[in-house]
Amino acid sequence: MSTPAFGQPFTRELRQWILAQAAAGCRQQDMLRAMARSGWQADAARDALSEMLQPVPALPSRRPAPGEGLQVRTLLTLEHPHLHHFGGLLSEAECAGLVRLARPRLARALTLDAASGAARVHAVRTGESAAFGRAETPLIDRLEQRVATLLNWPARLAEGLQVMRYGPGAQYRPHYDYLDPADPGAAALLRRGRQRVATLLIYLNTPAQGGATVLPDADLEVAPVRGNALFFGYDRPHPATRTLHGSAPVIAGEKWVAVKWLLEDDRA
């Protein structure tokens, strides 16, 4: 078992190290000793392990998952994270139509403030976005029904479509899409609505260079190709789902992507 080469702060690197040691079968007392050797205080080390390794209640058992009935190619499937890479979900004309709808609405993309729950501009996300209501246009309605069929998940259990544009240099640094109940702002939102349980990214163009979707915990990069889509699900709001992801900087050209966030079912 390797000793983490980082100090007291509970960083993403430490989270990844704890999960890797647990997956390899290392005992918690061995991890505690390794953390002590790297300078961690005993109480802080125990708290860190408890946060990462304690059982986390899963969301309702019914989960989005690819179903039958659509002629969409499966390019890649992973179990952990729960991930599917699809080819040919949208046609060239449908991709162009979504870009035309979104362009007049584009504004600087916002992120959720963990403390307040308010949306605000943040350096972590430097692209532009345009939001749409469910079934707002015939094209969006058709897309949402296709997604519902593909993932065997009702269209009503999803947020409205969001289309994002990343110009040269724009990116979205690695983040989780679920709402963390430990954050006061997220907890307030969850009292009024539903938790996210899955993300579907639909690539509307092929950038000249850059713009890959990166999943650091899965050691995976997915190149954006027009019409293709990337699905990943998270059965609990926890880093153990390995769904940390981001959009790498666009180097040349621009990147357009449509996003559907699927919401938890209220059926037991």
C-alpha positions in Angstrom: 0.0 0.0 0.0 1.5 3.3 -1.0 1.6 6.3 1.3 -0.2 9.4 0.0 2.2 12.2 -1.0 -0.1 15.0 0.1 -0.8 16.8 3.4 -3.7 17.6 5.7 -6.2 19.1 3.2 -8.9 16.6 2.1 -8.1 16.9 -1.6 -9.5 15.1 -4.6 -6.2 13.2 -4.8 -6.7 12.0 -1.3 -10.3 10.9 -2.0 -9.0 9.0 -5.0 -6.3 7.4 -2.9 -8.7 6.2 -0.2 -11.1 4.7 -2.8 -8.2 3.0 -4.6 -6.9 1.5 -1.4 -10.4 0.3 -0.4 -10.9 -1.2 -3.8 -7.6 -3.1 -3.4 -8.8 -4.6 -0.1 -6.6 -2.6 2.2 -7.8 -2.5 5.8 -8.8 0.9 7.3 -6.2 0.6 10.1 -3.5 0.2 7.5 -4.8 3.3 5.7 -4.9 5.2 9.0 -1.2 4.3 9.7 -0.2 5.5 6.2 -2.0 8.7 6.7 -0.4 9.2 10.1 3.1 8.7 8.4 2.2 11.5 5.9 1.4 13.9 8.7 -2.4 13.5 9.3 -3.7 13.8 12.8 -5.5 10.7 14.0 -9.0 12.3 14.4 -8.8 14.0 11.0 -7.7 10.8 9.3 -10.6 8.9 10.9 -13.0 11.6 9.8 -11.7 11.4 6.2 -12.0 7.7 6.0 -15.5 7.8 7.6 -16.7 10.3 5.0 -15.4 8.3 2.1 -16.1 4.7 3.2 -19.2 4.7 5.3 -22.3 3.1 3.7 -24.2 5.8 1.8 -27.9 5.3 1.3 -28.7 4.6 -2.3 -31.5 6.4 -4.2 -34.6 4.5 -5.2 -33.7 1.2 -6.9 -35.2 1.9 -10.3 -32.4 3.4 -12.4 -32.0 4.8 -15.9 -30.5 2.2 -18.2 -30.3 1.6 -21.9 -33.4 -0.3 -23.2 -34.5 -1.8 -26.4 -36.1 -0.2 -29.5 -33.6 2.3 -30.9 -31.1 1.8 -33.6 -28.2 3.5 -31.7 -24.7 2.0 -31.7 -23.0 1.2 -28.4 -19.4 2.2 -28.6 -18.3 1.6 -25.0 -19.8 0.2 -21.8 -18.4 0.4 -18.3 -19.7 -1.1 -15.1 -18.0 1.3 -12.7 -18.7 4.1 -13.4 -22.0 3.1 -14.9 -21.3 4.5 -18.4 -22.4 4.0 -22.0 -21.0 5.8 -25.0 -23.5 5.8 -27.9 -23.0 6.5 -31.6 -25.6 8.1 -33.9 -28.2 9.3 -31.4 -28.8 12.5 -33.4 -28.7 13.2 -37.1 -26.5 16.0 -38.6 -29.7 18.0 -39.3 -31.0 17.6 -35.7 -27.6 18.7 -34.3 -27.6 21.8 -36.5 -31.2 22.5 -35.5 -30.4 22.5 -31.8 -27.4 24.8 -32.4 -29.7 27.3 -34.3 -32.2 27.2 -31.4 -29.6 27.8 -28.8 -27.4 30.5 -30.4 -29.7 33.5 -29.7 -30.1 32.5 -26.0 -26.5 32.0 -25.1 -25.2 33.6 -21.9 -22.3 32.9 -19.7 -22.8 29.5 -18.0 -23.4 29.5 -14.3 -22.5 27.1 -11.5 -24.3 26.3 -8.2 -23.0 28.0 -5.1 -22.6 25.3 -2.5 -23.5 27.6 0.4 -26.5 29.4 -1.0 -27.8 27.3 -3.8 -27.8 30.3 -6.1 -26.4 30.1 -9.6 -23.4 32.3 -10.3 -20.6 32.9 -12.7 -17.5 31.0 -11.6 -14.0 30.4 -13.2 -14.6 26.6 -13.0 -17.0 26.9 -15.9 -16.1 29.3 -18.8 -18.5 28.3 -21.6 -21.9 29.7 -22.5 -25.3 28.0 -22.1 -28.9 28.2 -23.2 -31.8 26.6 -21.3 -35.0 25.2 -22.7 -38.2 23.9 -21.1 -39.3 20.4 -21.6 -40.9 19.8 -25.0 -40.5 23.5 -25.8 -40.2 22.9 -29.5 -41.1 19.9 -31.8 -37.3 19.1 -32.2 -36.7 19.2 -28.4 -39.8 17.1 -27.8 -38.7 14.5 -30.3 -35.2 14.4 -28.8 -36.6 14.0 -25.3 -38.9 11.1 -26.3 -35.9 9.4 -28.0 -33.8 9.8 -24.8 -36.7 8.4 -22.8 -36.8 5.3 -25.0 -33.0 4.9 -25.1 -32.6 5.0 -21.3 -35.9 3.5 -20.3 -36.7 6.6 -18.2 -39.8 8.8 -18.4 -39.3 12.2 -20.1 -41.0 13.9 -17.1 -38.1 12.7 -14.8 -35.5 15.0 -16.4 -34.5 18.6 -16.3 -35.1 20.8 -19.3 -32.5 20.6 -22.1 -29.4 22.7 -21.7 -27.2 23.5 -24.7 -23.6 24.7 -24.1 -21.0 26.2 -26.3 -17.3 26.2 -25.6 -15.1 28.6 -27.6 -11.3 28.4 -27.8 -9.8 28.0 -24.4 -13.2 27.5 -22.7 -13.6 24.5 -20.3 -15.6 23.0 -17.4 -13.2 21.8 -14.7 -13.9 18.3 -13.2 -17.0 18.3 -11.0 -20.0 16.1 -10.0 -23.5 16.6 -11.4 -25.4 15.3 -8.4 -26.4 17.7 -5.6 -24.3 17.0 -2.5 -26.7 16.9 0.5 -23.8 18.0 2.7 -23.8 21.4 1.0 -26.3 23.9 2.5 -27.3 25.2 -0.9 -27.9 21.8 -2.4 -29.8 20.6 0.7 -32.2 23.5 0.3 -32.8 22.7 -3.4 -33.4 19.0 -2.6 -36.1 19.9 -0.1 -38.0 21.5 -3.1 -37.1 19.1 -5.9 -35.5 15.8 -6.9 -31.9 14.5 -6.9 -30.1 14.0 -10.2 -29.2 10.4 -10.9 -27.7 10.4 -14.4 -26.3 12.7 -17.1 -26.5 12.4 -20.9 -24.2 14.5 -22.9 -25.1 14.8 -26.6 -22.3 16.2 -28.9 -23.7 18.6 -31.5 -20.5 19.1 -33.4 -17.0 17.8 -33.7 -14.5 20.4 -32.5 -11.4 21.0 -34.7 -9.2 20.2 -31.6 -9.7 19.6 -27.9 -12.9 19.6 -25.9 -12.8 16.0 -24.8 -15.0 14.9 -21.9 -12.7 13.6 -19.2 -13.5 11.3 -16.3 -10.3 11.3 -14.1 -11.4 8.5 -11.7 -12.1 6.2 -14.7 -8.9 7.3 -16.5 -11.2 7.9 -19.6 -11.4 10.6 -22.2 -14.2 10.7 -24.7 -13.8 12.8 -27.9 -16.8 14.8 -28.9 -18.2 13.6 -32.2 -21.3 15.1 -33.8 -24.4 13.0 -33.1 -22.8 10.8 -30.4 -23.7 10.8 -26.8 -22.2 9.9 -23.4 -24.4 8.6 -20.5 -23.2 8.0 -16.9 -25.3 7.3 -13.9 -24.8 7.7 -10.2 -26.9 5.7 -7.8 -25.9 7.9 -4.8 -24.5 11.4 -4.3 -21.0 10.2 -3.5 -17.5 10.2 -5.1 -17.6 6.4 -5.0 -19.7 6.5 -8.1 -16.5 7.6 -10.0 -18.5 10.2 -12.0 -16.2 13.1 -11.5 -16.0 14.6 -15.0 -15.2 17.8 -16.9 -14.8 19.3 -20.4 -11.2 19.8 -21.4 -10.3 23.1 -23.0 -11.2 23.6 -26.6 -7.9 24.2 -28.5 -9.3 25.1 -32.0 -12.8 25.8 -33.2 -15.8 25.4 -30.9 -17.7 22.7 -29.1 -21.5 22.4 -28.8 -23.1 19.9 -26.5 -26.6 19.3 -25.3 -27.2 18.0 -21.7 -30.0 16.1 -20.1 -30.0 15.5 -16.4 -32.2 12.7 -15.3 -34.0 12.9 -11.9 -34.7 10.3 -9.2 -38.0 8.4 -9.3 -40.4 8.8 -6.4 -41.5 5.2 -6.6 -40.0 2.8 -4.0 
